[in-house]
């Protein structure tokens, strides 16, 4: 048996594992991403992370697959990464291929998650669908007629940078009002903290807290937490309705940490779809949570590295 290394590099955590050709996952590893470090430190961290995974295998490693947030060119250059800007312009594939003497495939992280769901997860039964990844940022991946669609320059699927608020909050991409600033984990926590600062009562703790805490408190009926999640769902619904009208998709899959609140986000999403989406694509469209959770990006990046 040969293994592939699959890595999902996020703005908060870096997850990796060994994956075989059938999608079997072994030796799962997770480390905090040194997101504020300079390029040399981050690349060295990645090298050490891969070495640790390879060392855990008793059999041959055939290739390395890596999912990275941002626009990735066909030759594995990180063209632009709003959440890891120190990688902008860096030929990650070339560097890792030289370091490990193995074939390397570098994909956008949301594209990797979409492919993981297409092959092994909730997307297996759909011809055409989109994945929206909700974590530190918001990403998107498109599978059209069972093919991953990345566009001519690898820039397709940047759903998180569709504008949902004219002249809205500034985004790391340089624009204003992007979905990422209203529906990511970072955005939901920031919105809740802003409301708390006005003196509104809530069961939410003072200071920092996770989205898991936000969802837990919302499920207890907390009005402030419920408002924040409902607003995030409606922003997602704006974009999902547009995707449905444009592409007439079978499904939208929500993945990532914020998708743990799928049941809370769904009412706001559906309200916007009903208000904005044509009847025909609306009748076909299913909104579902991803099935693979933290393994989607690992599996997808490994399976793309053939």
Backbone torsions as a table, in degrees:
resi	resn	phi	psi	omega
1	UNK	NA	134.5	173.4
2	UNK	-108.7	151.5	-179.1
3	UNK	-117.2	152.7	167.8
4	UNK	-111.0	148.6	172.3
5	UNK	-89.5	127.0	175.0
6	UNK	-118.3	129.9	-176.2
7	UNK	-131.6	135.8	175.3
8	UNK	-116.7	99.7	-178.7
9	UNK	-89.6	110.4	178.8
10	UNK	-106.8	172.8	178.4
11	UNK	-72.1	-18.6	179.5
12	UNK	-109.5	-48.7	-178.1
13	UNK	-129.4	152.6	171.7
14	UNK	-112.3	120.7	-179.2
15	UNK	-117.0	143.9	178.9
16	UNK	-152.6	166.7	179.2
17	UNK	-166.4	170.8	168.0
18	UNK	-92.9	137.4	-176.7
19	UNK	-133.8	133.5	175.4
20	UNK	-92.3	-179.9	-173.9
21	UNK	-69.1	-15.1	179.0
22	UNK	-94.0	-5.2	-177.7
23	UNK	96.3	7.8	175.1
24	UNK	-69.4	132.1	-175.9
25	UNK	-110.1	137.1	179.8
26	UNK	-142.5	157.5	173.2
27	UNK	55.8	51.1	-179.6
28	UNK	-65.8	135.1	-177.8
29	UNK	-132.0	139.7	177.9
30	UNK	-139.2	131.0	177.3
31	UNK	-137.1	148.8	173.6
32	UNK	-63.1	135.5	177.8
33	UNK	-76.7	127.1	175.5
34	UNK	-77.3	69.6	-168.2
35	UNK	-66.7	-24.0	-178.1
36	UNK	-97.0	-0.5	179.4
37	UNK	-74.5	164.7	177.8
38	UNK	-76.5	173.9	-174.2
39	UNK	-58.3	-47.3	-175.1
40	UNK	-61.2	-39.1	179.5
41	UNK	-68.4	-44.3	-178.8
42	UNK	-63.6	-42.1	179.8
43	UNK	-67.2	-39.1	176.4
44	UNK	-64.2	-39.4	175.6
45	UNK	-58.3	-45.3	178.9
46	UNK	-61.4	-42.4	178.5
47	UNK	-60.5	-45.7	178.5
48	UNK	-63.5	-39.4	-180.0
49	UNK	-61.9	-45.2	179.4
50	UNK	-66.4	-42.7	177.3
51	UNK	-56.2	-42.4	-179.2
52	UNK	-63.3	-40.3	178.2
53	UNK	-67.4	-44.7	180.0
54	UNK	-61.8	-39.6	-179.5
55	UNK	-64.7	-22.0	-179.1
56	UNK	-80.7	-8.6	-177.8
57	UNK	-94.8	137.3	175.9
58	UNK	-94.8	-4.1	179.8
59	UNK	-125.4	179.5	-173.6
60	UNK	-65.2	141.1	171.3
61	UNK	-99.5	125.5	-174.8
62	UNK	-94.2	-28.5	-175.9
63	UNK	-167.9	169.5	179.5
64	UNK	-126.8	129.1	174.4
65	UNK	-118.0	138.4	-174.4
66	UNK	-136.8	125.8	173.1
67	UNK	-99.9	127.0	-174.1
68	UNK	-129.7	136.9	177.1
69	UNK	-68.6	128.0	178.4
70	UNK	130.8	-176.6	178.5
71	UNK	-87.3	124.7	-177.4
72	UNK	-116.9	126.6	179.6
73	UNK	-75.9	168.1	-178.0
74	UNK	-62.4	-25.5	179.9
75	UNK	-97.5	16.9	171.2
76	UNK	81.6	21.8	174.5
77	UNK	-91.4	134.5	174.9
78	UNK	-78.9	97.5	-175.8
79	UNK	-64.7	-50.4	176.7
80	UNK	-155.1	135.8	178.2
81	UNK	-135.6	98.6	-178.1
82	UNK	-57.4	-32.3	-176.6
83	UNK	-92.5	-16.3	173.7
84	UNK	-134.1	66.0	-171.6
85	UNK	-64.7	-18.9	178.4
86	UNK	-65.1	-15.6	177.9
87	UNK	-91.1	-4.9	-177.8
88	UNK	-54.7	126.9	177.9
89	UNK	80.4	3.2	-175.1
90	UNK	-91.4	132.7	178.1
91	UNK	-84.0	83.0	-174.8
92	UNK	-67.0	-40.3	-179.4
93	UNK	-62.5	-47.1	-179.2
94	UNK	-60.5	-44.2	-179.0
95	UNK	-61.9	-47.7	-177.4
96	UNK	-70.7	-35.6	178.2
97	UNK	-62.5	-39.9	177.6
98	UNK	-69.2	-38.8	-176.8
99	UNK	-67.9	-36.3	-172.4
100	UNK	-113.4	-4.3	-179.4
101	UNK	52.2	43.0	179.1
102	UNK	-135.4	154.2	171.9
103	UNK	-62.6	137.1	-178.3
104	UNK	-128.0	136.5	175.1
105	UNK	-123.4	126.2	178.5
106	UNK	-114.2	126.2	-178.3
107	UNK	-126.5	158.5	166.1
108	UNK	-58.4	140.2	-173.9
109	UNK	-63.1	-38.1	179.3
110	UNK	-70.4	-35.0	174.9
111	UNK	-63.0	-40.8	177.5
112	UNK	-62.2	-42.9	178.6
113	UNK	-65.1	-39.4	178.2
114	UNK	-61.4	-42.0	-179.6
115	UNK	-69.9	-36.6	174.8
116	UNK	-59.9	-44.6	178.2
117	UNK	-68.0	-33.6	179.9
118	UNK	-65.7	-40.0	-174.6
119	UNK	-88.7	-39.2	-170.3
120	UNK	-124.0	-4.5	-170.2
121	UNK	-125.8	-142.6	-172.6
122	UNK	-70.1	-12.8	-179.9
123	UNK	-91.4	1.6	-174.8
124	UNK	-61.0	-32.1	-174.2
125	UNK	-97.3	8.1	-178.9
126	UNK	-111.9	141.5	176.5
127	UNK	-75.8	-45.0	-176.5
128	UNK	-138.7	126.7	-178.8
129	UNK	-155.4	167.0	174.2
130	UNK	-121.5	146.8	170.7
131	UNK	-108.2	133.6	170.9
132	UNK	-113.9	119.2	-179.3
133	UNK	-96.6	128.0	-174.9
134	UNK	-120.3	99.1	179.8
135	UNK	-141.2	-131.9	175.0
136	UNK	-55.0	-39.6	173.0
137	UNK	-122.8	-165.7	175.5
138	UNK	-126.1	123.9	178.9
139	UNK	-123.1	174.3	178.9
140	UNK	-150.3	147.5	175.6
141	UNK	-136.1	143.8	-177.6
142	UNK	-117.7	129.3	170.2
143	UNK	-116.3	112.3	-176.8
144	UNK	-117.2	121.5	-176.9
145	UNK	51.6	44.4	175.8
146	UNK	65.1	21.0	175.1
147	UNK	-122.5	137.0	175.8
148	UNK	-70.5	123.3	-178.0
149	UNK	-104.2	112.6	-177.2
150	UNK	-111.3	-7.7	-177.7
151	UNK	82.4	168.6	-175.7
152	UNK	-63.2	-33.2	-176.0
153	UNK	-112.0	11.5	-179.5
154	UNK	78.3	13.0	-173.6
155	UNK	-101.4	2.9	-179.6
156	UNK	-69.7	152.0	173.8
157	UNK	88.5	8.2	-178.8
158	UNK	-77.2	65.2	-175.6
159	UNK	-63.0	-33.7	-178.5
160	UNK	-64.1	-14.8	-177.7
161	UNK	-112.6	23.5	166.2
162	UNK	-81.5	132.9	-176.5
163	UNK	-74.6	130.2	175.9
164	UNK	-117.8	-6.7	179.9
165	UNK	-145.1	113.8	-179.6
166	UNK	-62.9	130.4	-178.7
167	UNK	53.9	40.6	-176.8
168	UNK	-86.9	-152.5	-176.5
169	UNK	-63.7	140.3	178.9
170	UNK	-68.2	142.6	-177.9
171	UNK	-113.6	156.8	178.3
172	UNK	-62.6	-17.8	179.2
173	UNK	-78.9	-11.1	-178.8
174	UNK	104.8	-13.1	178.5
175	UNK	-92.8	-178.3	177.3
176	UNK	-126.2	148.0	173.5
177	UNK	78.7	17.9	-178.9
178	UNK	-69.0	149.7	177.4
179	UNK	-51.7	-37.5	-178.7
180	UNK	-55.8	-30.3	-178.4
181	UNK	-82.9	2.2	-177.8
182	UNK	-130.3	-16.5	-173.9
183	UNK	-131.5	-1.2	176.4
184	UNK	-78.2	168.6	175.5
185	UNK	-58.7	-42.8	178.7
186	UNK	-58.9	-44.4	-177.0
187	UNK	-68.2	-42.2	-179.2
188	UNK	-64.8	-42.7	178.3
189	UNK	-64.3	-43.0	-179.5
190	UNK	-62.0	-42.0	179.7
191	UNK	-64.1	-43.5	179.2
192	UNK	-63.4	-42.2	-179.7
193	UNK	-66.0	-35.5	177.6
194	UNK	-65.2	-40.1	178.0
195	UNK	-68.6	-38.6	177.1
196	UNK	-62.2	-36.3	-178.2
197	UNK	-66.8	-18.8	177.6
198	UNK	-82.2	-3.6	179.1
199	UNK	96.1	3.8	178.8
200	UNK	-66.4	142.2	-178.0
201	UNK	-79.8	144.4	-179.5
202	UNK	-164.0	156.9	173.3
203	UNK	-80.5	-6.8	179.1
204	UNK	-66.1	143.2	179.9
205	UNK	-73.3	156.0	173.2
206	UNK	-69.6	151.8	179.8
207	UNK	83.7	-153.6	-175.9
208	UNK	-82.1	152.9	176.7
209	UNK	-157.5	163.0	-177.8
210	UNK	-89.2	165.6	173.9
211	UNK	-66.3	-29.7	176.6
212	UNK	-60.3	-39.9	176.8
213	UNK	-66.6	-42.9	178.1
214	UNK	-57.3	-45.4	-179.2
215	UNK	-68.0	-39.8	179.4
216	UNK	-61.2	-44.1	-179.8
217	UNK	-68.0	-38.3	177.5
218	UNK	-62.3	-37.8	179.5
219	UNK	-69.3	-17.6	175.6
220	UNK	-85.9	1.2	177.4
221	UNK	93.4	9.8	179.8
222	UNK	-63.9	124.9	-173.2
223	UNK	-68.6	-40.8	-178.6
224	UNK	-65.3	-48.7	179.9
225	UNK	-61.9	-40.8	179.5
226	UNK	-64.1	-38.8	178.3
227	UNK	-62.4	-44.3	-178.5
228	UNK	-62.1	-45.6	-178.1
229	UNK	-68.4	-38.9	179.1
230	UNK	-63.9	-40.9	177.5
231	UNK	-61.8	-44.1	178.3
232	UNK	-61.3	-41.2	177.8
233	UNK	-62.2	-40.9	-180.0
234	UNK	-66.6	-38.3	177.1
235	UNK	-63.5	-42.3	175.8
236	UNK	-60.7	-42.2	-179.8
237	UNK	-60.3	-36.7	177.2
238	UNK	-56.5	-47.1	-176.5
239	UNK	-73.9	-40.8	179.9
240	UNK	-61.7	-41.0	177.8
241	UNK	-60.8	-41.0	177.8
242	UNK	-64.4	-41.7	177.7
243	UNK	-62.3	-41.6	-179.7
244	UNK	-64.2	-43.8	178.7
245	UNK	-64.6	-35.8	-176.9
246	UNK	-77.2	-42.2	-168.0
247	UNK	-115.5	-10.0	179.6
248	UNK	50.7	55.1	-174.4
249	UNK	-77.1	157.9	172.3
250	UNK	-74.7	-36.8	-173.0
251	UNK	-158.4	157.3	166.8
252	UNK	-120.5	127.0	177.5
253	UNK	-107.9	129.1	176.4
254	UNK	-97.6	124.7	-177.0
255	UNK	-128.0	167.7	178.6
256	UNK	95.5	176.6	-173.6
257	UNK	-59.1	-39.4	-178.6
258	UNK	-67.7	-24.3	179.0
259	UNK	-66.2	-10.6	172.1
260	UNK	-62.0	-21.2	177.0
261	UNK	-99.0	28.0	-175.9
262	UNK	-51.6	-46.0	-177.6
263	UNK	-62.7	-30.0	-179.8
264	UNK	-83.1	-32.5	-179.9
265	UNK	-76.6	-31.0	-170.2
266	UNK	-59.2	-41.9	-179.9
267	UNK	-58.9	-43.5	177.9
268	UNK	-65.5	-39.4	177.1
269	UNK	-60.0	-48.5	-176.6
270	UNK	-64.4	-36.1	178.6
271	UNK	-60.4	-43.0	-179.4
272	UNK	-71.3	-36.3	178.1
273	UNK	-63.1	-45.1	178.8
274	UNK	-60.8	-39.0	-176.9
275	UNK	-76.4	-27.8	-167.5
276	UNK	-118.0	-17.3	-169.6
277	UNK	-100.3	139.1	173.7
278	UNK	-60.7	153.1	-175.6
279	UNK	-61.5	-43.4	-173.8
280	UNK	-63.9	-53.6	177.2
281	UNK	-66.0	-28.8	179.0
282	UNK	-65.1	-39.6	-179.3
283	UNK	-66.2	-33.9	-178.9
284	UNK	-78.3	-35.6	-167.7
285	UNK	-67.7	131.0	170.8
286	UNK	-112.2	137.5	174.9
287	UNK	-108.6	118.8	-173.5
288	UNK	-137.3	154.5	170.9
289	UNK	-77.8	148.6	171.7
290	UNK	-62.5	156.8	-176.1
291	UNK	-99.3	-21.6	-168.8
292	UNK	-94.0	-7.6	179.2
293	UNK	50.3	-128.1	-173.8
294	UNK	-70.1	-11.2	-177.0
295	UNK	-90.4	-9.1	-174.7
296	UNK	-58.9	-50.4	-178.4
297	UNK	-68.7	-36.1	177.5
298	UNK	-62.4	-50.5	-179.7
299	UNK	-62.5	-47.7	-177.0
300	UNK	-61.5	-45.6	-179.1
301	UNK	-65.1	-38.6	178.5
302	UNK	-67.1	-42.8	-178.0
303	UNK	-70.5	-25.2	175.1
304	UNK	-76.7	-20.1	-176.6
305	UNK	-87.1	63.7	-178.9
306	UNK	-109.0	NA	NA
